[in-house]
Amino acid sequence: MTQPPTPDSDRRDPLGFDEILALLLAFSAIGTVLWWGIGRRAESWISQQGRFGGAQTMTDASPAAAPGAVTPIPTEAVPSSLAPAEVTPELRAGENSSAVAPSAGGVRRSVVIAGAVAPAIVAAPADSAPAPTVTPTAPPTAAPIIVPSATAEAKAFSDVPDSYWAAPFISALNQRGLISGFNDGSFRPDEPVNRAQYAALLSSILANGQQQQKILFSDLSDDFWGSTAIDEAVQSSFLRGYPDQTFKPDQPMSKLQVLLSLARGFNLPRPADPDQPLQALENREQVPDWAKPAVAAATQANVVVSYPNVKQFQPNQPVTRAEVTAMLYQALKTKGTLPPIQSEYILQP
């Protein structure tokens, strides 16, 4: 019995020359088609980037800018719906521009490296309101003051003899109707003066020309005898109240408070060096630093009157009626209408 031959399933005939050539031609054709298609897509994408306009590319081949020249910074292309009407940033003096690799959008950017940046001047919009003109503040002016003339004979007070140290000052102001005595014919020159009494004395020399607004003090009623005089003295800058909105009308005035009041109310010129006029005081260390300019102004104007020792001014002692009269006369004399009074108790700077 004869066995049939086993079929050889793995045996293939080798490719011939014609078959190999056909395969090469087919692959070449496919490659050509693929290359042409990819090239068209790239060209279309590049041209599409230019539709928004304004995209610029900085190349390394661009010529170097001359020293000090201003190099414009290219702006990145953005959709027209987001772009402002005009975007033209410029490189300011002192800044350097450095190129950065292109981003995914194909646009080369610039980074500004901070250097010595000059201050930029931004022009104001044409329709903006003009800036207000700053007018220099004028120095404070003195309150309107009346210096009356002598119209009567001086009254002879029973407790003010001619030898009394302040008699010339008391007589001079009494002749002008600025001071008066008591019903018993006395003047009581050594009595202290409280704030309300001092305001009443000032009201006799003040004209109607208030510099400040009226203050409603909590410890003053409308029917208080000195309320009108206090209002005038406060509004004329001669007197001030306390931070708690009180005036304390019955509080005695000190010598320092009187000098501060007269220096402020008469607007006495302040010396450039306050310590120089104060050299005339032997106890000048008792004058607080904050009060030195005013006390120096009063000293320079010969307003400081001190008894019994002219060089031993006691700033914190209660002032007497005689001392207030003498210092007020000296302050009025700065207006140039009163004759000088010779007294050894007027401090000379």
C-alpha positions as CSV (number, residue, x, y, z in Angstrom):
1,M,0.0,0.0,0.0
2,T,1.5,3.2,-1.1
3,Q,1.4,6.4,1.4
4,P,0.6,9.8,-0.3
5,P,3.2,12.5,0.0
6,T,3.0,15.0,3.0
7,P,2.0,18.5,1.8
8,D,4.7,21.2,2.6
9,S,2.6,24.0,4.0
10,D,5.6,26.3,5.0
11,R,7.2,26.4,1.6
12,R,6.8,29.8,-0.3
13,D,8.4,30.8,-3.5
14,P,10.8,33.8,-3.2
15,L,9.6,37.3,-4.6
16,G,10.7,38.0,-8.0
17,F,12.3,41.3,-9.3
18,D,9.0,42.5,-10.7
19,E,7.2,42.1,-7.3
20,I,9.9,44.0,-5.4
21,L,9.9,46.9,-7.9
22,A,6.1,47.2,-7.6
23,L,6.3,47.4,-3.8
24,L,8.9,50.2,-4.0
25,L,6.8,52.2,-6.4
26,A,3.7,51.8,-4.1
27,F,5.6,53.0,-1.0
28,S,7.0,55.9,-2.9
29,A,3.6,57.0,-4.0
30,I,2.2,56.8,-0.5
31,G,5.1,58.9,0.9
32,T,4.6,61.5,-1.7
33,V,0.9,61.8,-0.9
34,L,1.7,62.1,2.9
35,W,4.4,64.7,2.4
36,W,2.2,66.9,0.2
37,G,-0.7,66.7,2.7
38,I,1.4,67.6,5.7
39,G,3.0,70.5,3.9
40,R,-0.4,72.0,3.0
41,R,-1.6,71.8,6.6
42,A,1.5,73.6,7.9
43,E,1.2,76.3,5.4
44,S,-2.4,76.8,6.3
45,W,-1.7,77.0,10.1
46,I,1.2,79.6,9.6
47,S,-1.0,81.8,7.4
48,Q,-3.8,81.5,9.9
49,Q,-1.5,83.0,12.6
50,G,-1.2,86.2,10.7
51,R,-4.9,87.0,10.5
52,F,-5.0,88.8,13.9
53,G,-2.1,91.1,12.8
54,G,0.5,92.8,14.9
55,A,2.5,89.6,15.6
56,Q,6.2,90.3,15.3
57,T,9.2,88.0,15.7
58,M,12.5,89.2,17.1
59,T,15.4,87.3,15.5
60,D,19.0,87.1,16.7
61,A,20.1,88.4,13.4
62,S,18.6,91.9,14.0
63,P,21.3,94.6,14.3
64,A,22.4,95.6,17.8
65,A,20.8,98.8,19.2
66,A,23.0,101.8,19.6
67,P,23.9,102.7,23.2
68,G,21.1,104.7,24.8
69,A,18.7,104.0,22.1
70,V,15.1,103.1,23.0
71,T,14.1,99.7,21.7
72,P,10.4,99.1,21.2
73,I,9.0,95.9,22.9
74,P,6.9,93.9,20.4
75,T,3.4,93.1,21.6
76,E,1.9,89.6,21.5
77,A,-0.9,89.0,19.1
78,V,-4.3,88.7,20.8
79,P,-7.8,88.3,19.5
80,S,-9.4,91.6,18.5
81,S,-12.1,91.2,21.0
82,L,-9.6,91.4,23.8
83,A,-7.0,93.8,22.4
84,P,-7.1,97.5,23.4
85,A,-7.5,100.2,20.9
86,E,-3.8,100.8,20.8
87,V,-1.0,98.8,22.6
88,T,2.4,100.4,22.1
89,P,4.5,99.8,25.2
90,E,8.1,101.1,24.9
91,L,11.3,100.2,26.6
92,R,12.1,102.9,29.1
93,A,15.6,104.3,29.6
94,G,17.7,102.0,31.8
95,E,15.8,98.8,30.9
96,N,17.2,95.9,28.9
97,S,15.3,93.6,26.5
98,S,16.1,89.9,26.4
99,A,14.7,87.5,23.8
100,V,12.9,84.3,25.0
101,A,12.2,81.2,23.1
102,P,9.0,81.1,21.1
103,S,5.9,79.9,22.8
104,A,3.4,77.4,21.5
105,G,1.8,80.2,19.4
106,G,5.0,80.8,17.5
107,V,5.5,84.3,18.9
108,R,8.8,85.4,20.3
109,R,8.4,87.4,23.5
110,S,10.6,89.9,25.3
111,V,11.4,90.1,29.0
112,V,12.2,93.5,30.5
113,I,15.2,93.2,32.9
114,A,14.9,95.9,35.5
115,G,17.7,98.4,35.6
116,A,18.0,102.0,36.6
117,V,14.4,103.0,35.7
118,A,13.8,106.6,35.1
119,P,10.5,107.9,36.6
120,A,7.8,107.7,34.0
121,I,5.7,110.8,33.4
122,V,2.0,110.0,32.7
123,A,0.1,112.7,30.9
124,A,-3.3,113.6,32.3
125,P,-6.3,113.0,30.0
126,A,-7.4,116.0,28.0
127,D,-10.8,116.0,29.6
128,S,-9.6,115.7,33.2
129,A,-10.4,118.5,35.7
130,P,-7.4,120.9,36.3
131,A,-5.6,120.3,39.6
132,P,-6.5,122.9,42.3
133,T,-4.0,125.6,42.8
134,V,-2.4,125.5,46.3
135,T,-2.4,128.9,47.8
136,P,0.2,129.4,50.6
137,T,-1.4,129.9,53.9
138,A,-1.0,133.4,55.2
139,P,0.5,133.7,58.7
140,P,-2.1,134.3,61.4
141,T,-3.1,138.0,61.9
142,A,-3.5,139.7,65.2
143,A,-7.0,140.3,66.4
144,P,-8.4,143.8,65.8
145,I,-7.3,145.8,68.9
146,I,-8.4,149.2,70.1
147,V,-5.9,151.5,71.8
148,P,-8.0,154.3,73.3
149,S,-6.5,157.7,74.0
150,A,-6.4,159.2,77.5
151,T,-9.7,161.0,78.0
152,A,-9.9,161.6,81.7
153,E,-7.8,162.3,84.7
154,A,-6.4,159.2,86.4
155,K,-8.3,158.2,89.5
156,A,-6.4,158.1,92.7
157,F,-6.9,154.7,94.2
158,S,-6.6,154.5,98.0
159,D,-4.3,151.4,97.9
160,V,-2.0,152.6,95.0
161,P,0.3,155.4,96.1
162,D,2.6,157.1,93.6
163,S,5.5,155.1,95.0
164,Y,3.9,151.8,94.2
165,W,5.9,150.0,91.5
166,A,3.0,149.5,89.1
167,A,1.4,153.0,89.7
168,P,2.4,154.4,86.2
169,F,0.8,151.4,84.4
170,I,-2.4,151.5,86.5
171,S,-2.7,155.2,86.0
172,A,-2.2,155.1,82.3
173,L,-4.9,152.4,81.6
174,N,-7.3,154.0,84.1
175,Q,-7.0,157.3,82.1
176,R,-8.0,155.3,78.9
177,G,-11.0,153.7,80.6
178,L,-9.6,150.2,80.4
179,I,-9.4,149.4,84.1
180,S,-11.4,150.6,87.2
181,G,-11.4,150.0,90.9
182,F,-13.9,148.9,93.4
183,N,-16.8,150.8,95.0
184,D,-14.7,151.4,98.1
185,G,-12.2,153.4,96.1
186,S,-9.5,150.7,96.1
187,F,-7.8,148.9,93.2
188,R,-6.5,145.8,95.1
189,P,-3.4,145.5,93.0
190,D,-2.0,142.4,94.7
191,E,-5.1,140.3,94.3
192,P,-4.9,137.4,91.9
193,V,-6.9,137.5,88.6
194,N,-9.0,134.6,87.5
195,R,-9.8,133.6,83.9
196,A,-13.1,135.4,83.7
197,Q,-11.7,138.6,85.1
198,Y,-8.9,138.5,82.7
199,A,-11.3,138.0,79.8
200,A,-13.3,141.0,81.0
201,L,-10.2,143.1,80.9
202,L,-9.4,142.0,77.4
203,S,-12.9,142.8,76.2
204,S,-12.2,146.5,76.7
205,I,-9.5,146.5,73.9
206,L,-11.1,144.1,71.4
207,A,-12.9,145.3,68.3
208,N,-15.6,143.3,66.5
209,G,-13.3,141.1,64.5
210,Q,-13.4,137.6,65.9
211,Q,-10.9,135.2,64.4
212,Q,-12.3,131.9,65.7
213,Q,-15.7,130.2,66.1
214,K,-17.7,130.4,69.3
215,I,-17.2,127.5,71.6
216,L,-20.0,126.3,73.9
217,F,-18.2,125.5,77.2
218,S,-20.0,123.1,79.4
219,D,-19.2,125.1,82.6
220,L,-20.5,128.4,81.3
221,S,-24.2,129.3,81.3
222,D,-25.7,132.1,79.2
223,D,-26.5,134.1,82.3
224,F,-22.9,134.0,83.7
225,W,-21.7,137.6,84.2
226,G,-18.5,137.1,82.1
227,S,-19.9,134.8,79.3
228,T,-19.9,137.6,76.6
229,A,-16.3,138.7,77.5
230,I,-15.1,135.1,77.5
231,D,-16.6,134.5,74.0
232,E,-14.9,137.6,72.7
233,A,-11.5,136.6,74.2
234,V,-11.7,133.0,72.9
235,Q,-12.9,134.1,69.4
236,S,-10.0,136.6,69.2
237,S,-7.5,133.9,70.0
238,F,-6.4,135.4,73.4
239,L,-7.9,132.6,75.4
240,R,-8.6,128.9,74.9
241,G,-10.6,126.3,76.7
242,Y,-9.6,122.9,78.0
243,P,-9.8,119.6,76.2
244,D,-12.9,118.6,78.2
245,Q,-14.8,121.5,76.7
246,T,-14.6,123.5,79.9
247,F,-13.3,127.0,80.5
248,K,-12.8,127.1,84.3
249,P,-13.7,130.8,84.7
250,D,-12.8,130.9,88.4
251,Q,-9.3,129.4,88.0
252,P,-6.5,131.9,88.7
253,M,-4.4,132.9,85.7
254,S,-0.7,132.2,86.0
255,K,2.0,134.6,84.8
256,L,2.9,132.1,82.0
257,Q,-0.7,131.9,80.8
258,V,-0.9,135.7,80.6
259,L,2.3,135.9,78.5
260,L,1.1,133.1,76.2
261,S,-2.2,134.9,75.8
262,L,-0.6,138.2,74.9
263,A,1.9,136.7,72.6
264,R,-0.8,134.9,70.7
265,G,-3.4,137.6,70.7
266,F,-1.0,140.4,69.6
267,N,0.7,138.0,67.2
268,L,4.1,139.0,68.6
269,P,7.0,138.1,66.2
270,R,8.8,134.9,67.2
271,P,12.6,135.1,67.3
272,A,14.5,132.6,65.2
273,D,16.5,131.5,68.2
274,P,14.2,131.5,71.3
275,D,17.0,130.8,73.7
276,Q,18.7,134.1,72.9
277,P,16.1,136.5,74.5
278,L,15.6,134.1,77.4
279,Q,19.3,134.5,78.4
280,A,18.0,137.6,80.4
281,L,16.1,135.3,82.8
282,E,18.1,133.8,85.6
283,N,15.6,131.0,86.1
284,R,14.8,130.3,82.4
285,E,14.9,126.6,83.1
286,Q,11.4,127.0,84.7
287,V,10.0,127.9,81.3
288,P,8.7,124.8,79.5
289,D,10.3,124.0,76.2
290,W,6.9,124.2,74.4
291,A,6.3,127.7,75.8
292,K,9.8,129.1,75.0
293,P,9.0,130.6,71.6
294,A,6.0,132.6,73.0
295,V,7.9,133.7,76.1
296,A,10.9,134.7,74.0
297,A,8.6,136.7,71.7
298,A,7.1,138.5,74.7
299,T,10.6,139.1,76.1
300,Q,11.9,140.5,72.8
301,A,8.9,142.9,72.7
302,N,9.5,144.1,76.3
303,V,6.1,142.7,77.5
304,V,7.6,140.6,80.4
305,V,7.2,142.6,83.6
306,S,8.3,141.0,86.9
307,Y,8.3,142.3,90.4
308,P,10.2,142.4,92.7
309,N,13.1,140.7,90.8
310,V,12.9,141.4,87.1
311,K,15.3,138.5,86.2
312,Q,13.4,136.0,88.4
313,F,10.3,135.5,86.4
314,Q,8.0,133.0,88.2
315,P,5.9,131.5,85.3
316,N,3.7,129.3,87.5
317,Q,2.7,131.9,90.1
318,P,-0.8,133.4,90.0
319,V,-0.6,136.8,88.3
320,T,-1.8,139.8,90.2
321,R,-4.0,142.7,89.0
322,A,-1.0,145.0,89.0
323,E,1.1,142.6,86.9
324,V,-1.6,142.0,84.4
325,T,-2.1,145.8,84.0
326,A,1.6,146.4,83.5
327,M,2.0,143.5,80.9
328,L,-1.1,144.6,79.0
329,Y,0.2,148.2,78.8
330,Q,3.5,146.9,77.4
331,A,1.6,144.7,74.8
332,L,-0.5,147.7,73.7
333,K,2.7,149.8,73.3
334,T,3.8,147.4,70.5
335,K,1.0,149.0,68.4
336,G,3.0,152.2,68.4
337,T,0.4,154.6,69.9
338,L,1.3,154.5,73.6
339,P,4.2,156.4,75.2
340,P,6.9,154.2,76.8
341,I,6.9,154.0,80.6
342,Q,10.3,153.8,82.3
343,S,10.4,151.0,84.8
344,E,13.1,148.9,86.2
345,Y,10.8,145.8,86.3
346,I,10.5,145.5,82.5
347,L,12.7,142.7,81.4
348,Q,15.3,143.8,78.8
349,P,16.6,141.0,76.5
